[in-house]
Amino acid sequence: MRRLLHTYTSSMMSTPVPFSDISTLPLLYKLRKLTPQAAPAHPPSAPHNAKIALVRHDITQLRVSAIVNAANSSLLGGGGVDGAIHRAAGPDLVKECRTLDGCDTGDAKITSAYDLPCDKVVHAVGPVYHSDKPERSEQLLRGCYRKSLELAVGNGCKSIAFSAISTGIYGYPSDDAAEAAISEVRNFLDEGHGEGLEAVVFCNFLEKDERAYQEYLPMYFPPAEETAMKPASEETASEMKGTGGESAPETLADKLPDAPITVPSEEGLPDAKKVKLDEADDMPAASPRKVTVEDVPDEELKPKV
Ligand code: AR6
């Protein structure tokens, strides 16, 4: 069976990506792209997990309600993701930004998105990281995520995609930034403020940031289904290959076994299962990418008559 992975090629970079094409936590756990932690910091929540997504991509190509820019306090553009967003949005974005009178660090403001495929841009001003004052840096970074979420909800946005604020030019360590971001989103949802939000996407560009999210997401959004890892029966193996008669690409994800909430172990599993775990580990780190089940050969998806 070919690997259940679809990699964006550079030619697809210019194609807007809808939220439906981005993997949410339940699928990432099923595909073993996320590993459950032995002692998560929060209890599992299936409704939360269904809203949280992780992708490595150019954020300017996401077709979501709002994307979050890592801006500076002038709000007049700059390098990094800020530059990419202004380039893709066109000159009207900076015209609107000029009317906003800047923005404090740890705060955010919202504008239209102009030529971008999203509806709104939230401009968040992250802190320059100071290793001698990490608590202050964290407070300001959390403020960016909190205010961005509030602006999204207040403006009727159904989905929001965050860039990894402050982890580039502003020097915030990726692990600490990911933990603060994920923790603040979890708190926001736990407090019941995210009712109108259907999706919160963490959009990374570099592998170091994606790795940090892969490490901390299971701490704050552990898998919600407790399902023992069953040895792959012949029936399950057949379904995973799409030979069960009714299989379509989108239904194959549902047929994958649920992730356990304990750390998976290969001990006691038959060799066939071990091979599947190894395959998941072997997924390439090529970027940008989207994990999906579409890459199953067509002939395997046709009903056998
Ligand atoms: N899509 C998604 N993420 C991106 C993209 C992109 N197209 N490009 C870069 N990133 P940075 P900061 C990631 O430096 O650290 C600007 O000049 C990048 O890999 O853009 O908050 C502003 O005007 C990193 O993980 O923002 C400010 O002056 C993340 O975006 C200053 O930089 C943030 O990196 C802000 O620095």
Residues whose N, C-alpha, C, O or C-beta is under 5 A from the ligand:
A	BS01	AR6	H57 D58 I59 T60 A70 A71 N72 G77 G78 G79 G80 V81 D82 A84 G126 S163 A164 I165 S166 T167 G168 I169 Y170 G171 C203 N204 F205 L206 D209
